[in-house]
Amino acid sequence: MALPDLSRMRCARHLGLLLLSVLGAVRAHVPTYGAGADNCFTPPHHHDTSQVTYLKGSGGLEIHVDSLTEPFDIAGGEVIDVDAVFKFAYDQSSYNLYIGCGGCVASVDPLVIAPVHLDGYEPVEVEPFTQTAYRSVFNKTERKYDTSALASCAENHFTIRVVDYHNRTGAQTTLVWGAVIGLGERFTFVELLSFPLYVLRNHGDSWTGQGWTWWFTLSTTVLGWWGDRRLARRLLGWRFLSPFDRQMTLEPRAWLCDLAIISFIAVMVEELLHLIYAQSMAAWTHGFWVGLVAVILFSNGLPIMVQCFVWWGLYHRDDDEPWAISHGWWWPLEFASGFGWLFLFGAGFYLGPAFVMTDALVRAYEYHSGWRAPRLDRLMERAGYPPQYGGKAEHKVAPYKTVRSEDDAPYGSGRPSVPALFF
């Protein structure tokens, strides 16, 4: 069976775009990061595509004006969407904002227009796709610019530019802001694939400044996910889906399934922490619920559920009636699903989808070669070691779990518990 042709797998990209359109009440911007000349950037897309350039201090974005019709319809008075958003409510006397004629390379482009009159900030909003909080200097009706004002612009550039005077005191000394242009939500294949990078950069130095949380969340999730199941098995006799179960210890697919699930859980925790942090600065709006339900729970919960079923199938591929999902010929669908998770709002931060696709490839190898990993429980039984979960007095209480009988005193009562039925 041939490997799926990834060049034809457009469904995942279309799903991401469809979800963005359905969630159209909130805006997802194509971000720009990096280092430009004097902190000045040119947006990568047409000006009607929603884009944000993340900046610190003086700088901005600029668009070269070729003529009265390109790229703006200056002669026809085209009105474009613009905005400037800030991390904190900085003292507005400490900087000036310019929108209109001119460039943003400070060493080359002079200031040829008057600064925008600023009168405070709009209420804080939550950006659900990257779990950040921001505030605009314009209300929604003012986020427009009439390009006919560029008719007499000798600089041949349009700019959204900030000049930072660095006269702030206290903790908010660094001016963190974003220049926004456009409203159309259009993402390329690569941009949808880059969502994890956008999220991590915005959690980190580009906006929130808490990049350490991802490494803390990932490490604690690994330790907690493995530790609680070992303790549950040793202290309570509960048998969870676990690579530490001797039946699964030498099974590479068990480890791949486990690592995939860990990755998706870690991303859920990381994004939830930042969503709560952002929401703590804002009034309750739909942005929080979009972030919680669509971006965190759905985008990561669906892959977790699917991978749990795949893993449960491993326990039942040697049954008299093997589970359908345990068959090797499902590997192309599993690979396609892992590839699809790459485009679901950063689900699993690349790690989860990579482990899912690797598991699919191992399944394919088993299917075509007939190879199977040895079972540690059987090897140890032949060597004379006692069974991991007691003697022969075992019975199945769920299609994916074995529990000890009442007479298995050293391992607990053997009665199934509510948590055991769900793991």
N, C-alpha and C positions, 0 to 999 in steps of 0.2 A: 504494500500500500504506500503510495507516494506521500511525501510531506505536503501539508496544505500550502497552497500558493498564497503567501502573505500579501502579495501585491493586489490580490482580488478581495481581500478581507476588508471591505469598506463598511460592513455593518457596524463594527465597533465605533468607528469614527462617526458614523451617522447617528448612532445612539447617543454619543456625547453631545453632538450638535442638537439633536432633538430635545434632550433634557435641558440644554441651555435655552432653547426657544420656549419650552414649557414653563421654565422658571424665569420668564422674561420680566417679571416684576423687579428683579434684581439684576444688576449689570455685571458682566464678566468682561474685564478689559484685557487686551493683549499687552503684557508688560514688556518694558525695556529696561535692562540693567547694563552695568558695565562702565567703562571709562570712555568718555568722549573728550574732544578738544575743549578745554576750559569747562568741562561738565555740560557740554552742549550736544544734543542728540537730534537725529532726524528719525521720525517715526518710520517703522518698517513697512507700513501698509498705507493704502489710500486714506485720506483724512476722514472719510465717513465710517471707517471701521473703528470701533471703540478701542482706544489704546491709552496706556498710562506709562509715563517715564518716571521712574523712581529716582529721586535726587536728594542730595544733602548740600545745603548752602546755596551759594550763587550758581546759576546755570539755568537750563530749561530745554525746550525743544524748538526746532525751527523747521520750516518747510520752504523750499526754494520756489519762488514764483516765476514761472517761465513766460507767461503772457497774461493778457486779460481774460483768457479762457482756460488756462492750464496752470496749476491743477485746480484752481478755484474758478468759478464762473463769476469773475469780478464784474464784468459788464452787466451781467444779469442780476447782480445783487444777491449771490448765493449766501445763505446764512448757515454757518457751521456750528457744531456743538463743541464747547470748550468748558474747561473747569480747572480749578487748582485746589488740591486737597492737602491737608496737613495732619501730621501725627498728633500734635498737641495744639492747644489754643495759644500759640506764641504771641508775644507782644507785637502788634502789627506796626509799631513804630520802629521795630528792629529790622524791617526788610521792606522792599518795594516790589510790587508785582506789575509786570508789563505784559499786555496782550495786544498784538497788532503788528504794525510795520517794524521790521528790524530783525537782526539775527541775535544769537545768544552766545557767541564766542567773544568773551569779554575783551580779549586782547586785540580783537579785530573790529567788532561791531559796536558802534557808539549807540547810546540811547537817544532815539529820535522821536519818541512819543512820551506823553505824560503817564505817570504811573496810575494804575487803577485805584480809585477811591475805595478803601477798605473800611468796613463798618462791622467788625465782629465776625463771628463764625456761625454757621448753621449747626443744628444739633448733630451730635455724633451718630454716625451710621456704622453698622456692622457689615463688612464684606464677607459673605458666607463662603466663598470658594477658597479664600486664603486665610480666613478666620482672623481678620484684622479690623481695627477701628480707625475711622478717619472722620475728618470734618472739612466741609467745603467753605469757601469764603463767599460763595454765591448761593442765593436760593435758586430753585429749579427753573424759574422763569427767566433768570438772568444768565443762564449758562449758554449764551448764544453770542456769536460774533458775526456782524455783517461785513462780508469781504469787500463790499464796494468801497470801504474805507482804504483799501489797498491800491486804489486806482492811481493815486499820486505817490505811491511808495517808491522811492529811488533806491532802497536797499535791496529790492528784489527778494525779500524774505518775509514770511510771517512767523511770529514767535510767541511763545508763552514763556516768560522769563522772570526770574527772581534775582534781585540784588540783595545779598545778605550783608548787613552792617556789623554783625558779630558783637552786638552790644547787649546781649541778654545775659542775665545772671541766674544762678541757681542750677537745678538739675537739667533744665531744658535749654542747654546752650547750643546744641546741634540742631539746626533747622532741617527737619526731615519732611519732605513734601513730594507731591506728585503732580506732574503736568498732564492733563487729560484732554484728549481730542477724539471726537467721533462718538457715535452711539451704536452703530451696527455691530452685532455680535457675529464675527466670522473668525474661525480658528483654522489654521492649516493643520495638516497631518502632524507635522513636527511640533506645533504649538500645543495641540491636544496631548501629545506624548510627553510634553515638557511640564505638565501640571505639577508633578512632585517637586521639580526644581523651583517653580514659582512659589509653591507653598512654603518650602523650606527657606527660601531666600527671604520671603516676607516675614516668616517667623523669626528669622535671624537678623543679620545686620542691615538689610535693606529697609526694614520698617520697624518691627516690634522690638528687635534687639535681644531676643531670648532664644537664640539658636541652640543653646545648651540643652534645652528641654527634650529635643529629639533623642539625643544620645542617652539621656537619663531615662526617658520613657522606654526606649528600646531595650536597654539593659535590664530595667526592673520588670518589664513584661516577660522577658526570657526567663529570668530567675523565678518570678512569681508563677508563671505558667507551668514550668517544670517542677518547681518546689511544691506547689499545692497538691499536685497529683501524686507525687512520691509520698508526701505525708498522708494523703487520703488513703493510699493503698496500704502503707505500712501501719498506720494507726487505726484506721477504720475498716480496712478490708475492702474499700471500694475500688473497682476496676474501671478506670476511665480509658478513653482513647489515649494511648501514651506509647512513645517509643521505648519507655522503660519497662513495658510489659514484655516478658521474655519472648512471647510469640512474635513481637514486632521489633525487638532490639536489633537484629541483623537485617531487617527489611529496609532497604534504602528508600522505598516509597513511603514508608511510615514516617521517616525523618523528614522527607520532603514535604509531605502533607502537614506535619506538625510545624515546620518552619514557615510554611506558607500561612497557616492560621495565625501563628505568632506575629508575623509581619502585618497582617491586616488588623489584628487587635491593637498592636502598637501604634499604628497610624490612627485608629479610632481614638485611642487615649490621647495621643499628641494633639490631634485636631480639636478634640473636645476641650482640652485644657486651654488652648488658645482661643477657642470660641467663647468659653466662659470668661476668660480674661478680657476679651474685646467687649462682650456684652456688659461687663461690670462698669463700663464707661458710657453706655448708651441706654436709651429708653427701649423697652421691649417692642420690637417690630417683627415683620415677617422675615427679615434677614437672618435672625437667630434660628428660626424654625426651618428655613431652607438649608442653612448650614448643618443643623442637627440631623434632620430627617433625610434629606437628599444626598448631601455631600459626605456625611459621616456614617450614618446608620445604613442607608441603602447601598452606597458605593462600596463599603467595606463589609457590611453584614451579608450581602448576597454572595460574594466570593467565599466567605467563611462557611456559610450554610452548604454551598455546593461542595466545598472541599471536605467538609465533615462527612457528607454522604459518600464521597469517593473513598475516604479512609474507612468508613464502616464496611464498605464493600470488600476491603482487604481481609477482614475477619471472616468473610463468608464466600470466598471464592473456591473453597474446598468442601463446601456443604454438598449434601446430596442434590439439592436444588440451589446452585450458586445464584447470588444476587446478580441481576442483569448488569448493574453498574460495575461489577467486578470483572467483567470480561475485557480482554485486551483490545478488542476491536473498537472500544470507545476512545482510544487514545487520540484520534484526530479531533474529536469534539472537545476533549479536555484541553488539548493544546490550543484550539481556537478560543475557548473560554478564557484561558490564561492570557492569550494575546489581547483579547477584548478588554480585560481588566486594565490594561495599560492606558486605555482612553477614558476611563470612568472617574474623572475628577481626581486623578492621582491615587487611586485605590492601591494600597499596599506599597506605595513609594518604590516601585520597580521590584522590590524584594519579593513581595507576595506573588505577582504575576510570573516572575522568573522561576520561583520554586514550583509553581503550578505547571508551567511549560516543561520544566526539567522532569517533573513526575510523569508527565505525559510521554516524554521521550523514553524514560525507563520502562514505562508500561509497553511502549511500542517494541522496545528491545526484547522484553519478556515474551511478547506475543509472537514475534517473528523468529526468535531463537529457541524458545522453549525453556530458557534459563529461569530459575527461581532461587531466591535467597534461602539459605538454610534457616530453620527455626531454632532459636537458641533454647527454647523450652524442651524441645525434643533431644537436642544434643546433650543438655544437662541431665535429662532423665536417663539417657543411655549411660552417662558417666556416674550415675548413682546419686545425684543431688535430689533433694525433696522438691515436689512441685511448688511453684511460686504462690499458688492460691489454695493450698491444701491438697488433700488426697483426691480419691475418685468421687467423693461425695460432692459433686458439682452439678448444677442444673442451670439452664438458660432461663432468664426472666425477661429478656428483651432481645430483639434480633441482633444486637450488637454488644451485649454485655453478659458476662458470666458471674454469678454470685455464689458464695459458699452456702452450704446447707447449715441447718441449725446445730448439727452435731460437730461442726468444725469450730470448736471453741477458741482455739488460739488465734483465729482470724476474725473474730467478731460474730455477731448473731447470724450473718448471712442473709438477713432480710433486705430486700431492695429499698433504697431510700429515694426520696424525690429528686435530689441532685443526681443520683446515679442513673436515673432513667433519662436524663437529658444530656449526659456526657458519655 
